[in-house]
Amino acid sequence: MELIPISENVLINPEQIEAVEMRKVKGEKTFVIIIGGKSYIPSVDSAALLKDLVLGGMRLNEQFFSV
């Protein structure tokens, strides 16, 4: 299990992700990661986060992405 940073003090396990959503937050589009019914808004670069998620074990064909 490799934990992925989504902010300075929050690490997530990509295997526990229930959904990755694109939402408008404060007028800007951002990713929201759902784990255990909780929503997390990453403060890291979106492209780097997606790369880390895929390299960390998240299988794109098995996860639910919502727009």
CORJOTA-V933239 format. One record per run of one state. SS is the DSSP state (hx for helix, st for strand, lp for the rest). FROM is the first residue (numbers start at 1). LEN is the number of residues. Records with the same first field share a line. If there is no record, write none. Layout:
# CORJOTA-V933239
SS->FROM-LEN, FROM-LEN
This chain:
# CORJOTA-V933239
lp->1-2, 8-2, 26-2, 36-2, 42-4, 56-8, 67-1
st->3-5, 10-4, 17-9, 28-8, 38-4, 64-3
hx->14-3, 46-10
